[in-house]
Structures are given as C-alpha cells and as structure tokens.
C-alpha cells in the first residue's frame, strides 16, 4: 500500500472500527485465556469443578485489571482518530464548495479573478465552534463506551463461570464443553455494550463505525456550510444513488436550501421559496445515521442534475444490500464463535457452519453481480488460530475419521520407556492374521509413529505411521497386532493425508 492509500485509510471512518475490532480481539483473547487457564489445570491435574470455580473467581481481580489496561491502551488512538477524521472531513467539505463555486460570473458586481467575496462577519467561526463541539461530544461518547465495555466484560466473565456450573449439572459433559455452552451467547454477539433508544444492543465495533461515519459526514457538511456562508450561495443538490432507503428516496436529486449547516438570510429564503429547506428533509428522516448521501453545491446553469433512479429499483437494490450486510454480520459472528470455542469437537462443527455461510455469500453475489464482496466487512479481527487450537481441530477430525468420539488422540505419541520389554503376540499377528511382521519391525513403527490413539478407557494404544500401524495392550504389556502400510484401510490413509496437509 503506498503512502497516499495509507493516509486515506487512516482518515476514513472505518479507522475507528478497526481500532475497536482490535480492542475486541484483545479482550476476547484475555477472556478465554483466563477461563482456559484453569480448564487446562482441571484436565491435566484432575481439578474438581469447585476448585476450578474458586481459582477462576480468585483470578477475577487480575482479569479486571487486564481489561482496564487493554481499554486504556487504546484511548489515545481512539481520540486521535476522532480528531483527525473529523478535522479532515471539515477541511474536505470546505474544499468541495470552493472547487465548484470559485468561478467568475457575468454582471456588474463581478470582482477580480480569484478574489473571494467578503466573509459574512456575523457567522464567522460559528461552524468551527460546532466542529470543536462535535469532536468533544464524539470523544466523550467513546469514553462512555469504554466504560460500558469494562462493565460488560466483567459481567460476562462472572456470568460464564456461574452458567458453566448450570451446564455441568445438566449432564455428563466436560468442563470445556460446559464453558462453550455457557459462553455461546457472548460469542454470537461479541462486545455489544451499546444500547439504542429502541432497546437494540449493538456490537462496539459496529457502533464505532456508525458513530464516526455519521460525525464525519456532519463535519463535512459543517465545512461546506462555512464556505456557503462565505460565498453567500445556499442552494444544494442531493446526490443520487442506485440504492436508497425509503427515508431518502423522496429527496434524491432534489434542489434544497441549506438552512442547517449554512445561514441564509430570511430575505434569501423568501426570494427562493420555490425550493424546500434542508431542515424539512432532515425532519422527515433524510441524513439519518449511516446515510451515504452527500450535498452538492448547486449553481444554476452550471451544475448538472443527474438522472433519478426509479424509486422501486433503488429500494429493491437497498434491500438486497441489506441482505449482504446481514450475511457479513453472520460471517463475522461465526468467526467469533470459531475463535472462542474451547472444545475441539465443537470447534470443528462451528468451522463447518462458517464454511456454509461463506458459501451462501458466494451464491448471493452470483445472483446479484451488481454487488461486490468486501472481505474486510467479514473479518472478525480476532487473529489467527493458536497452535493449540489448530491441534484441537485436527484431533477432532481424526476421531471423526476413525469413528472413535471418546478416543484420546496424541499428535506427539507417548511411548512407554520399556516398550521393548513388551511381549509380542506372534500367534495372533502372524499365524492367525498373517501380517508377516516381526517384533523389531513393530518397535520401529512405534518409534516412528506420527500419532497415537488411546481407546477403551486407556487399555489400548494404537500407533499410526507411514510404514505401519501397531496396537498395544497397555494392561497386559503386549504388542497385540501390527500390520504394514500395504494393508491400510481408506480411513488410515485419510488420516495420514490430513496429517500431511497440516504439516505433521
């Protein structure tokens, strides 16, 4: 990415969304790191549920400090992004008007070329003050949002601990599965600590994008209004889009008087009363949050009025675009679930659901080629899977191939130190099964095994490798059977293929 593109990226409203997506990444990683720490101890050391719960609650204060540290670490970046985006938008608004309006006209009162008309002293600085107030208000909004993030992360952590107890009490499931079930709702919604007046809760990154985009648009309009006051020209043309909502369609391509961001005199509005006011349009719902419409400075005889799009078609396109946005939200949500799921089997199921959603998106775009895929809107920003998470998915896949859901898969085979002293079942291996394998061969295959699978509650261990497979009876210390690769079933060959694809 060159310097110009990088600068553009920094100055757009999506920059704040990226900041909060990264914050969400750190917070969710912290959340699961703290939960999984004691879950691993429960698995490795045989902790009871009560011990896990006590240890996790004792860790709550440390977790709170970690959350506070993460949110504070982003404060300056958030404030800088708000100030930079809004000031840049204001400057761009001034430039928009100046480029289209600094033209000489015929008439008695035409001044020298490139000479500006005198500024309107009564309104001088008014919009600049409004911009500063907008920056301050937006910054305060996000300070409140950060406090809401802290409260929610604290509440969710304690809720998951207590909900895990309920899930464990409903049946014989592992602690990891219980954590997944207890935290399912949190993973689906992410950090949705913002509540609108209608009661709807939204994800913090989504709110950040909407809030700064709306504030950025307002800053642009304030900059444009400043120049309209300076040049005393107040007519504006509403942009026309191929997709628009019901609130905006009536105003597309209309010429209005800007009485919101500029300050036309009563005399001006009386002399141009054939045009509607921008304030009237806004009261009717125009320029709502997330609105994409712009206000073009209109000069009679100079500004070209674009052809309007049929209302029905614009609304149809808008509704289809909303379907795409919903699919993007579902994909982001599912990526959060995949990232946060603790149990390997659950993680594989959730990964399959993610692939189904991505396939649905591809099919939608094939049906509607007028829309383009924006992969950045589908990113969960939660970073790549850890080695432990990748291994968990791989183990789950191996158990599914072997149809052994209760087996224990070890990607680093655990080989008894005295394996060479184990008996070799010559009768079963060669006389009955005719595998034609020696004890020396079987020991070599165990030594070079790529993985081991423990079955029957630990009684038997299977060692799978490139040259051969060996079954060991751990209780009897007996090499029960062994056979070469030429006798491998399709399932075993598939396991080796899966291991190879995953660099094992």
C-alpha positions in Angstrom: 0.0 0.0 0.0 1.5 3.3 -1.0 1.7 6.4 1.3 -1.4 8.1 -0.3 -3.5 5.0 0.2 -2.3 4.5 3.7 -3.2 8.1 4.5 -6.6 7.7 3.0 -7.1 4.6 5.1 -6.2 6.5 8.3 -8.6 9.3 7.6 -11.7 7.3 6.9 -14.4 6.5 9.5 -13.6 2.8 9.2 -10.3 3.5 11.1 -12.1 3.7 14.4 -13.9 0.5 13.7 -10.6 -1.2 13.1 -9.3 0.1 16.4 -12.3 -1.3 18.3 -12.1 -4.6 16.4 -8.5 -4.9 17.6 -9.6 -4.0 21.1 -12.3 -6.6 20.9 -9.7 -9.1 19.8 -7.5 -8.5 22.9 -10.4 -8.5 25.3 -11.9 -11.8 24.0 -8.4 -13.4 23.9 -7.9 -12.2 27.5 -11.4 -13.6 28.5 -10.7 -17.0 27.1 -7.1 -17.1 28.2 -8.3 -16.7 31.8 -11.1 -19.3 31.5 -9.0 -21.8 29.7 -6.0 -21.5 32.1 -7.9 -23.2 34.9 -9.8 -25.5 32.5 -6.5 -26.9 31.4 -5.5 -27.5 35.0 -8.8 -29.3 35.6 -8.0 -31.6 32.7 -4.3 -32.1 33.4 -4.4 -32.3 37.2 -7.9 -33.5 37.9 -9.3 -30.4 39.4 -12.8 -30.6 40.6 -15.5 -28.1 39.4 -15.4 -26.4 42.8 -11.7 -25.9 42.6 -11.9 -24.5 39.1 -14.7 -22.1 40.1 -12.7 -20.9 43.1 -9.5 -20.5 41.2 -11.2 -18.6 38.4 -13.1 -16.3 40.7 -9.9 -15.6 42.7 -8.4 -14.5 39.3 -11.2 -12.1 38.7 -9.4 -9.0 40.1 -6.4 -9.8 37.9 -8.7 -10.2 34.9 -10.4 -6.8 35.7 -7.0 -5.0 35.7 -6.1 -6.7 32.4 -9.4 -5.5 30.8 -8.8 -2.0 32.2 -5.3 -1.9 30.9 -6.4 -3.1 27.4 -9.2 -0.4 27.1 -6.9 2.3 28.4 -4.1 1.4 25.9 -6.5 2.3 23.0 -7.7 5.6 24.5 -5.2 7.9 22.8 -5.5 6.1 19.5 -9.3 6.5 19.6 -9.1 10.2 20.5 -6.5 10.9 17.8 -8.6 9.0 15.2 -11.8 11.0 16.0 -10.0 14.4 15.9 -8.1 13.5 12.7 -11.1 12.2 10.8 -13.5 15.0 11.8 -11.0 17.8 11.1 -10.1 16.2 7.8 -13.8 15.9 6.9 -14.4 19.5 7.7 -11.5 20.6 5.5 -12.7 18.4 2.7 -16.1 20.0 3.0 -14.6 23.5 2.5 -12.7 22.2 -0.5 -15.8 20.7 -2.1 -17.6 24.0 -2.2 -14.6 26.1 -3.1 -13.8 23.9 -6.2 -17.3 24.3 -7.6 -18.0 27.8 -6.6 -14.9 29.9 -7.2 -16.0 30.8 -10.8 -16.3 34.3 -12.3 -19.8 35.3 -13.4 -21.0 37.9 -15.9 -22.5 41.0 -14.3 -21.8 44.4 -12.9 -20.6 43.2 -9.5 -18.0 40.7 -10.7 -14.8 41.2 -8.8 -11.3 40.3 -9.9 -10.5 36.7 -10.8 -9.6 34.6 -7.8 -10.8 37.3 -5.4 -13.2 36.0 -2.7 -16.3 37.9 -1.8 -16.1 39.4 1.8 -16.8 36.9 4.5 -20.0 37.1 6.5 -18.8 38.5 9.8 -21.9 37.6 11.7 -21.4 33.9 11.2 -17.6 33.9 11.1 -16.3 31.0 13.2 -19.7 29.6 14.0 -19.2 26.3 12.2 -15.6 25.9 13.5 -17.0 26.1 17.1 -19.6 23.5 16.1 -16.8 21.3 14.8 -14.9 21.5 18.1 -18.1 20.8 20.0 -18.7 17.8 17.7 -15.2 16.5 18.3 -15.6 16.9 22.1 -19.1 15.2 22.1 -17.9 12.3 20.0 -14.8 11.8 22.2 -17.0 11.8 25.3 -19.4 9.3 23.7 -16.5 6.8 23.2 -15.2 7.4 26.8 -18.6 6.3 27.9 -18.5 3.3 25.5 -15.1 2.3 27.0 -16.6 2.3 30.5 -19.5 0.1 29.2 -17.0 -2.3 27.6 -15.3 -2.7 31.0 -18.6 -3.4 32.8 -19.8 -5.9 30.2 -16.5 -7.9 30.2 -16.6 -8.0 34.0 -20.3 -9.1 34.0 -19.8 -11.7 31.2 -16.8 -13.3 32.9 -18.8 -13.9 36.2 -21.9 -15.0 34.3 -20.0 -17.6 32.3 -18.5 -19.0 35.5 -21.9 -19.4 37.1 -23.6 -20.6 33.9 -20.9 -23.2 33.5 -22.0 -24.7 36.8 -25.5 -25.0 35.4 -24.4 -26.7 32.2 -22.3 -29.2 34.1 -25.3 -30.0 36.3 -27.4 -30.9 33.3 -25.4 -33.9 32.2 -22.1 -35.7 31.9 -20.1 -33.2 29.8 -16.6 -32.0 30.1 -15.7 -28.6 31.6 -14.5 -27.4 28.2 -17.9 -28.2 26.6 -19.7 -26.5 29.6 -17.6 -23.3 29.1 -18.6 -23.4 25.4 -22.3 -23.7 26.1 -22.2 -21.1 28.9 -20.4 -18.5 26.7 -22.3 -19.2 23.4 -24.4 -16.1 23.6 -21.4 -13.8 24.3 -19.5 -15.3 21.3 -22.5 -14.7 19.0 -22.9 -11.1 19.9 -19.4 -10.0 20.8 -19.0 -7.0 23.0 -22.4 -5.5 22.4 -22.4 -2.9 25.3 -24.1 -0.1 23.3 -27.9 0.1 23.7 -30.0 2.3 21.4 -33.2 4.2 22.5 -35.3 1.4 21.0 -33.6 -1.2 23.2 -31.5 -2.7 20.4 -28.0 -3.7 21.5 -25.1 -3.4 19.0 -21.5 -4.5 18.8 -19.0 -1.9 19.9 -17.0 -2.1 16.6 -20.2 -1.7 14.5 -21.3 1.3 16.7 -17.8 2.9 16.3 -18.1 2.7 12.6 -21.6 4.1 12.5 -20.9 6.9 15.0 -17.7 8.2 13.4 -19.1 7.9 9.9 -22.1 10.0 11.0 -19.9 12.5 12.8 -17.6 12.6 9.9 -20.4 13.4 7.5 -21.6 16.1 9.8 -18.1 17.6 9.9 -18.0 17.6 6.1 -21.4 19.4 6.0 -20.2 22.0 8.5 -17.1 22.7 6.4 -19.3 23.1 3.3 -21.7 25.3 5.2 -18.8 27.6 6.2 -17.9 28.2 2.6 -21.6 28.7 1.6 -21.8 31.4 4.2 -18.6 32.9 2.8 -19.8 32.9 -0.8 -23.5 33.5 0.0 -24.7 30.7 -2.1 -27.1 28.3 -0.3 -28.6 26.0 -2.9 -27.6 22.3 -2.7 -28.3 19.3 -4.8 -28.9 15.9 -3.1 -26.8 13.1 -4.6 -28.5 10.3 -6.5 -27.7 6.6 -5.7 -28.8 3.4 -7.3 -29.8 2.1 -3.9 -31.5 4.2 -1.3 -33.9 3.6 1.7 -37.5 4.8 2.0 -36.5 7.8 4.0 -34.0 9.1 1.4 -35.7 8.2 -1.9 -38.0 11.3 -1.9 -35.0 13.6 -1.7 -32.7 12.1 -4.3 -31.8 14.7 -7.0 -33.8 17.4 -5.3 -32.5 21.0 -5.0 -32.8 22.4 -1.5 -31.8 25.4 0.5 -29.1 24.7 3.2 -30.5 26.3 6.3 -28.9 23.7 8.7 -25.1 23.9 8.1 -25.2 27.4 6.4 -27.1 30.5 7.5 -29.1 32.1 4.6 -30.9 35.3 5.4 -34.7 35.5 5.7 -34.7 37.6 2.6 -32.8 34.9 0.7 -35.2 32.2 1.7 -38.2 34.4 0.9 -36.8 35.1 -2.6 -36.2 31.4 -3.2 -39.3 29.9 -1.6 -39.8 27.6 -4.6 -37.1 25.4 -3.0 -37.7 23.2 0.0 -35.4 23.6 3.1 -32.8 21.0 4.1 -34.2 21.2 7.7 -37.5 20.0 6.3 -35.9 17.0 4.7 -33.9 16.1 7.9 -37.1 16.2 10.0 -38.6 13.7 7.5 -35.6 11.3 8.1 -33.1 12.4 5.5 -29.4 12.2 6.5 -30.1 9.5 9.1 -27.2 7.7 10.8 -25.2 5.7 8.2 -26.8 7.7 5.4 -24.5 7.8 2.4 -26.0 10.9 0.6 -23.9 14.0 0.0 -24.9 17.6 -0.6 -23.5 19.1 -3.8 -23.2 22.9 -4.1 -25.8 23.9 -6.8 -25.2 26.7 -9.3 -27.9 27.4 -11.8 -26.8 26.8 -15.3 -23.5 25.2 -14.2 -24.3 22.2 -12.0 -25.5 19.1 -14.0 -28.6 17.4 -12.4 -28.2 13.6 -12.6 -30.9 11.4 -13.8 -33.0 10.0 -11.0 -33.2 6.2 -10.4 -36.7 4.7 -10.3 -37.8 4.6 -6.7 -38.8 0.9 -6.9 -35.4 -0.2 -8.3 -33.5 1.9 -5.8 -35.4 0.4 -2.9 -35.0 -3.1 -4.3 -31.2 -2.6 -4.5 -31.2 -1.2 -1.0 -33.0 -4.2 0.4 -30.6 -6.6 -1.4 -27.7 -4.7 0.0 -29.1 -5.1 3.5 -29.2 -8.9 2.8 -25.5 -8.7 2.0 -24.8 -6.7 5.2 -26.7 -9.4 7.3 -24.7 -12.1 5.7 -21.5 -10.2 6.6 -22.7 -9.9 10.2 -23.4 -13.6 10.3 -20.0 -14.5 9.0 -18.3 -12.1 11.5 -20.3 -13.6 14.3 -19.5 -17.2 13.3 -15.8 -16.3 13.1 -16.0 -15.1 16.7 -17.7 -18.4 17.7 -15.0 -20.5 15.9 -12.2 -18.4 17.6 -13.7 -18.6 21.1 -14.9 -22.2 21.2 -12.8 -24.3 23.6 -13.9 -27.9 22.9 -12.2 -29.3 19.8 -15.3 -31.2 18.6 -17.5 -28.1 19.0 -14.8 -26.0 17.1 -15.0 -28.4 14.1 -18.8 -28.1 14.0 -18.7 -24.3 14.2 -16.0 -24.2 11.4 -18.3 -26.2 9.2 -21.1 -23.6 9.9 -18.7 -20.9 8.9 -17.9 -22.5 5.6 -21.7 -22.9 4.9 -22.2 -19.1 5.5 -19.3 -18.2 3.2 -20.8 -20.5 0.5 -24.1 -18.7 1.0 -22.4 -15.3 0.4 -20.8 -16.6 -2.8 -24.2 -17.8 -4.1 -25.8 -14.4 -3.2 -23.1 -12.4 -5.1 -23.5 -14.7 -8.2 -27.2 -13.9 -8.2 -26.5 -10.2 -7.7 -23.4 -9.3 -9.7 -24.1 -5.6 -9.1 -22.7 -6.1 -5.5 -19.1 -6.7 -4.7 -17.7 -8.7 -1.9 -15.9 -6.7 0.8 -13.9 -9.2 2.7 -12.9 -6.6 5.3 -16.5 -6.5 6.5 -16.4 -10.2 7.1 -13.3 -10.2 9.3 -13.6 -10.9 12.9 -10.3 -9.3 13.6 -9.6 -12.0 16.2 -6.3 -13.0 14.6 -5.1 -16.5 13.5 -5.8 -19.7 15.4 -3.2 -20.7 18.0 -1.2 -23.9 17.6 -3.2 -25.4 20.4 -6.5 -24.5 18.7 -5.3 -25.9 15.3 -4.2 -29.1 17.0 -7.6 -29.4 18.7 -9.4 -29.2 15.3 -7.0 -31.8 13.9 -7.6 -34.2 16.7 -11.3 -33.8 16.4 -11.1 -34.6 12.7 -9.0 -37.7 13.3 -11.6 -39.0 15.8 -14.4 -38.5 13.3 -12.5 -40.4 10.6 -11.9 -43.3 12.9 -15.4 -43.1 14.3 -14.0 -43.0 17.9 -15.5 -39.9 19.6 -14.2 -40.9 23.1 -10.7 -41.7 22.0 -7.7 -39.6 23.1 -5.5 -38.5 20.2 -1.9 -37.6 20.8 -0.1 -35.8 17.9 3.2 -36.4 19.9 2.9 -40.2 20.7 3.5 -41.2 24.3 5.7 -44.3 24.1 6.5 -46.4 27.2 10.2 -46.4 28.1 10.1 -50.2 28.4 8.2 -50.9 25.2 11.0 -53.2 24.0 10.2 -55.5 27.0 6.6 -55.9 26.0 5.5 -59.3 24.7 4.9 -59.8 21.0 1.7 -61.8 20.1 3.2 -63.9 17.3 0.3 -66.2 17.1 -2.3 -63.5 16.6 -0.3 -61.3 14.4 1.3 -63.8 12.0 -0.3 -67.2 12.5 -3.9 -66.0 12.6 -3.8 -62.6 10.8 -0.8 -63.4 8.5 0.5 -59.9 8.7 4.1 -61.2 8.3 5.6 -58.7 10.8 8.5 -59.1 13.2 8.8 -57.6 16.7 11.7 -55.5 15.6 9.6 -54.0 12.8 6.7 -53.2 15.1 9.0 -51.5 17.6 10.5 -49.4 14.8 6.9 -48.4 13.6 6.1 -47.4 17.2 9.3 -45.3 17.4 8.5 -43.5 14.1 4.7 -43.2 14.7 3.1 -39.9 13.6 0.3 -40.1 16.2 -1.1 -42.4 18.8 -4.8 -43.0 19.7 -5.8 -44.3 23.1 -9.1 -46.3 23.3 -11.1 -48.4 25.6 -10.5 -46.1 28.6 -6.8 -46.3 28.2 -6.4 -50.0 27.8 -5.2 -50.0 24.2 -3.0 -47.6 22.3 -2.8 -47.5 18.5 0.4 -46.1 16.9 -0.1 -44.9 13.3 2.9 -44.2 11.0 4.0 -44.0 7.4 5.3 -47.6 7.3 3.0 -49.5 9.6 0.5 -49.5 12.5 0.8 -51.2 15.9 -1.9 -51.9 18.5 -0.6 -52.2 22.1 -2.4 -53.7 25.1 -1.2 -51.4 27.9 -2.6 -53.6 30.8 -1.0 -56.8 29.5 2.1 -55.1 28.2 1.6 -56.8 24.9 2.0 -55.9 21.3 -1.3 -57.2 20.2 -1.2 -56.6 16.5 0.8 -54.9 13.8 0.5 -54.5 10.0 2.3 -52.8 7.2 1.1 -49.8 5.1 0.0 -52.1 2.2 -2.9 -53.3 4.4 -4.0 -49.8 5.4 -7.8 -49.1 5.2 -9.1 -45.9 3.5 -9.6 -44.3 6.9 -6.0 -44.8 7.9 -4.7 -43.5 4.6 -7.0 -40.5 5.0 -5.6 -39.8 8.5 -2.0 -39.7 7.0 -3.2 -37.3 4.3 -4.8 -35.0 6.9 -1.6 -35.0 8.9 0.5 -34.3 5.9 -1.7 -31.3 4.9 -1.4 -29.9 8.4 2.4 -30.2 8.3 2.5 -33.2 10.6 
